[in-house]
Amino acid sequence: MPAPKKWSFFTALCLLFSFHAVGAEQISFSTWNLEWLSSSPSSKFEQSQRSTSDYQALNRHFSNMQSDVVAFQEVNDADALVKVIGNDYQLFFSQRSESDNRRHQFDDINQYTGFAVRNGIAVSNKRDLRLDNSSNSKMRFASYIIIHPNGKQPVHALSVHLKARCSGRFNSSRDCKILKQQGRALNGWIKQREAAKDAYIILGDFNHNMGYQRDWLWDEIAQDTQATLVSKSTKAECKVRSRNNPRKTHQFRSLIDHIIVSESLTASKPKQDVYPVEDVLNHQLSDHCPLSSDIR
């Protein structure tokens, strides 16, 4: 009978790490505000008017990202989105886009939130989280899905587009008061997830720089929770076409697109997928660069 093998501490440690690696599912998440993306452009919004070459430039950029899950904002319809991301994704639009929600839609062009999830990843589509409860609200519906990664723990995900014009310090303006209410709604959703021991991720355009120390909106969202703002120290590197001089670029000084995860998820530091300057100057892209992170 052969003598039993003696495992060194180093061998055992390597095996332990390999078991953890097998048990961990890594998915690449991105959030991308596509600025008035529509296959039926509006004369009111020049940004919505895109040529075939503009869509090709957006598609090239997306192909380089290699994202598994994209939380999108400001998308009017699936036809336009497919021109950017191709046919390898399942599309989940906000329920605000459905025919029975006509009172929540604008007549010409809409800015819907939603998700694009790579084919082969199991997804449950949930009802939107309403961030603005006025009866005829036409904005601020957070899209909600649950991702089921190969039998591992499901991940509850929100794609959000919060109120604009309150990007810094809190003041008594209507915009800041609405944004604060939306932060409270997200806090309530997070508390529900944590009470149920759910893994969760929130991605999107928060229209606010939450990277400041003791930022008031982040405090509102994270109050009495274990939520982590993984984009807190991500640098704003996005360059877009200058509105004052379209022959020049403009670089934003602060980040308003963010990613929040639960304590049970491990996230790489999010980075902006910056557009090539040549494409910025020659094409109608977006005034937001995608923000991406690998989640385990």
C-alpha atoms as one frame of an Amber mdcrd trajectory, in Angstrom:
protein
   0.000   0.000   0.000   1.621   3.288  -1.030   2.367   5.794   1.680  -0.076
   8.729   1.816   1.139  11.909   0.122   2.350  14.686   2.349   1.069  18.031
   1.095   3.178  21.062   1.742   1.542  24.212   3.095   2.258  25.923  -0.235
   0.497  23.142  -2.224  -2.534  23.288   0.040  -2.678  27.061  -0.310  -2.563
  26.833  -4.097  -5.394  24.306  -4.097  -7.440  26.522  -1.811  -7.074  29.460
  -4.165  -7.929  27.296  -7.170 -11.159  26.163  -5.486 -12.097  29.788  -4.858
 -11.356  30.655  -8.477 -13.592  27.851  -9.735 -16.415  28.981  -7.451 -16.271
  32.632  -8.523 -18.102  33.877 -11.611 -16.682  37.043 -13.167 -18.927  39.255
 -15.282 -17.965  42.505 -16.965 -20.486  45.291 -16.225 -20.680  48.674 -17.937
 -22.914  51.708 -17.688 -23.356  53.954 -20.709 -25.518  57.028 -21.262 -25.908
  57.124 -25.054 -27.293  60.687 -25.274 -30.598  60.764 -27.156 -29.964  57.523
 -29.057 -32.907  57.011 -31.417 -33.649  55.508 -34.811 -36.232  58.308 -35.219
 -34.197  61.474 -34.586 -35.891  64.604 -33.322 -35.362  68.028 -34.856 -35.437
  69.391 -31.297 -32.278  67.526 -30.306 -29.311  67.717 -32.647 -27.566  65.003
 -30.602 -30.177  62.467 -31.740 -29.283  62.965 -35.411 -26.690  60.313 -36.236
 -25.357  59.072 -39.544 -24.382  55.526 -40.479 -20.737  56.374 -39.822 -21.661
  57.678 -36.350 -23.271  54.339 -35.511 -20.258  52.502 -36.888 -17.951  54.532
 -34.621 -20.136  53.746 -31.593 -20.162  50.065 -32.542 -16.352  49.975 -32.832
 -16.060  51.480 -29.384 -18.525  49.038 -27.888 -16.812  46.041 -29.493 -13.551
  47.012 -27.817 -15.240  47.112 -24.396 -16.123  43.383 -24.323 -18.919  43.945
 -21.809 -21.209  41.148 -20.643 -23.844  43.432 -19.115 -24.531  47.053 -20.126
 -26.790  49.328 -18.102 -27.884  51.944 -20.622 -29.573  55.331 -20.355 -31.116
  57.748 -22.891 -32.054  55.095 -25.445 -35.324  55.560 -27.347 -35.668  52.193
 -29.083 -34.160  48.766 -29.665 -33.374  49.356 -33.368 -30.966  52.162 -32.514
 -29.357  50.198 -29.689 -28.741  47.135 -31.874 -26.828  49.346 -34.330 -24.419
  50.097 -31.464 -24.118  46.724 -29.692 -25.026  44.153 -32.355 -27.262  41.095
 -32.059 -25.481  39.109 -29.350 -27.404  40.661 -26.449 -30.776  40.291 -24.764
 -32.460  43.692 -24.390 -34.495  44.758 -21.364 -36.071  48.196 -21.613 -37.746
  50.100 -18.811 -41.427  49.243 -18.497 -42.047  52.930 -19.181 -41.504  52.058
 -22.856 -44.479  49.665 -22.947 -47.713  50.575 -24.731 -49.803  50.550 -21.553
 -47.526  53.245 -20.074 -48.296  55.794 -22.788 -48.954  58.521 -20.206 -45.330
  58.150 -19.062 -43.907  58.754 -22.557 -43.070  61.834 -24.594 -44.625  62.165
 -28.037 -41.477  62.402 -30.157 -38.416  60.906 -28.428 -37.779  59.249 -25.062
 -34.808  58.581 -22.807 -35.297  55.052 -21.507 -33.078  53.140 -19.128 -32.471
  49.424 -19.482 -30.000  46.567 -19.795 -28.274  44.686 -22.583 -27.123  41.246
 -21.386 -24.937  38.915 -23.398 -26.802  35.920 -24.830 -26.365  32.815 -22.683
 -26.590  34.632 -19.346 -29.875  33.833 -17.605 -31.923  36.898 -16.653 -35.203
  37.598 -14.859 -36.908  40.856 -15.837 -38.471  42.682 -12.855 -40.768  45.681
 -12.601 -39.076  49.101 -12.620 -38.183  50.844  -9.399 -40.037  54.164  -9.595
 -37.768  56.987  -8.445 -40.337  59.703  -9.152 -43.843  58.894  -7.960 -45.814
  61.667  -9.650 -48.737  60.097 -11.530 -47.617  61.187 -15.014 -43.849  61.156
 -14.559 -41.985  60.715 -17.849 -38.516  60.130 -16.391 -36.623  58.393 -13.545
 -37.782  54.810 -13.910 -34.906  52.570 -12.763 -34.764  49.355 -14.823 -34.493
  46.233 -12.654 -33.261  42.763 -13.630 -31.864  39.753 -11.794 -28.835  38.032
 -13.325 -28.335  34.302 -12.726 -24.664  33.495 -13.403 -24.381  29.732 -14.019
 -26.249  28.713 -10.905 -24.256  30.981  -8.622 -25.889  33.553  -6.348 -28.255
  35.798  -8.351 -27.304  39.470  -8.706 -30.047  42.100  -8.508 -29.229  45.025
 -10.811 -30.609  48.522 -11.371 -29.934  50.883 -14.286 -30.576  54.454 -13.121
 -30.738  57.967 -14.562 -31.129  60.489 -11.739 -32.196  64.145 -11.696 -29.817
  66.647 -13.294 -28.718  70.147 -12.229 -27.580  69.288  -8.701 -24.127  67.853
  -9.300 -22.374  69.293  -6.237 -23.307  70.750  -2.867 -26.907  70.425  -1.697
 -29.060  73.545  -1.874 -32.738  74.368  -1.549 -33.441  74.171  -5.284 -36.218
  71.954  -6.629 -33.624  69.864  -8.514 -31.629  69.057  -5.370 -34.769  68.215
  -3.399 -35.895  65.783  -6.119 -32.435  64.207  -6.315 -32.466  63.714  -2.536
 -35.828  61.915  -2.791 -34.382  59.636  -5.465 -31.405  58.874  -3.215 -33.819
  57.851  -0.463 -35.683  55.557  -2.865 -32.414  53.814  -3.764 -31.557  53.515
  -0.081 -34.878  51.777   0.539 -34.239  49.322  -2.309 -30.746  48.544  -0.989
 -32.133  47.881   2.494 -34.665  45.461   0.998 -31.894  43.604  -0.821 -29.708
  43.401   2.269 -32.598  42.202   4.439 -33.087  39.364   1.942 -29.300  38.758
   1.766 -29.315  39.494  -1.969 -26.237  40.470  -3.977 -26.857  43.731  -5.852
 -25.349  46.291  -8.184 -26.577  49.773  -9.167 -25.138  51.399 -12.282 -25.941
  54.508 -14.221 -25.948  58.245 -14.676 -26.368  59.765 -11.207 -25.886  63.309
 -12.550 -23.847  63.965  -9.416 -20.237  63.650  -8.317 -20.390  61.270  -5.352
 -16.603  61.045  -5.071 -16.309  63.916  -2.601 -15.600  63.089   1.031 -18.919
  62.851   2.896 -20.921  63.632  -0.220 -24.527  64.244   0.762 -26.115  62.123
  -1.998 -23.884  59.144  -1.311 -24.655  59.464   2.410 -28.365  59.435   1.534
 -28.059  56.332  -0.660 -25.762  54.354   1.635 -27.256  55.289   5.018 -27.402
  52.261   7.362 -26.311  49.842   4.618 -23.159  47.965   3.577 -23.216  49.406
   0.036 -19.857  50.244  -1.564 -19.271  53.035  -4.091 -16.597  51.294  -6.159
 -16.295  54.289  -8.520 -15.472  56.689  -5.665 -11.842  57.225  -6.725 -12.248
  56.703 -10.478 -10.807  59.635 -12.385 -12.878  61.512 -14.947 -10.932  61.088
 -18.195 -13.751  61.287 -20.731 -13.295  63.714 -23.609 -16.290  64.783 -25.666
 -16.891  67.341 -28.388 -16.989  70.892 -27.050 -20.398  72.528 -27.403 -18.770
  75.943 -27.699 -16.313  74.878 -30.389 -17.088  71.583 -32.179 -13.527  71.471
 -33.521 -12.199  71.015 -29.980 -12.709  68.512 -27.172 -13.910  69.098 -23.645
 -12.793  66.978 -20.668 -15.108  66.712 -17.683 -13.564  67.433 -14.293 -15.680
  65.042 -12.245 -17.418  61.699 -12.583 -21.220  61.540 -12.572 -21.607  57.944
 -13.815 -21.165  55.504 -10.936 -21.246  51.854  -9.869 -22.458  50.681  -6.442
 -22.157  47.059  -5.271 -23.163  44.985  -2.280 -20.671  43.737   0.283 -20.907
  40.216  -1.175 -19.505  41.279  -4.563 -15.893  42.027  -5.449 -15.407  44.693
  -8.098 -12.347  45.858  -9.979 -11.808  49.612  -9.873 -14.123  51.001 -12.580
 -12.517  52.773 -15.514 -13.902  54.968 -18.239 -13.684  53.587 -21.763 -12.458
  56.810 -23.348 -13.284  57.655 -26.960 -10.480  58.200 -29.497 -10.140  61.961
 -30.043 -10.463  61.494 -33.809 -13.875  59.856 -33.345 -14.985  62.568 -30.918
 -14.276  65.300 -33.454 -15.608  63.472 -36.498 -18.722  61.732 -35.143 -21.792
  62.252 -32.978 -20.986  59.883 -30.103 -22.247  60.761 -26.611 -21.533  63.260
 -23.861 -20.796  60.298 -21.540 -18.056  57.701 -21.844 -18.892  54.154 -20.718
 -17.780  53.162 -17.211 -16.801  49.501 -16.744 -15.887  47.088 -13.948 -15.335
  43.341 -13.589 -17.622  41.968 -10.871 -16.965  38.690  -9.084
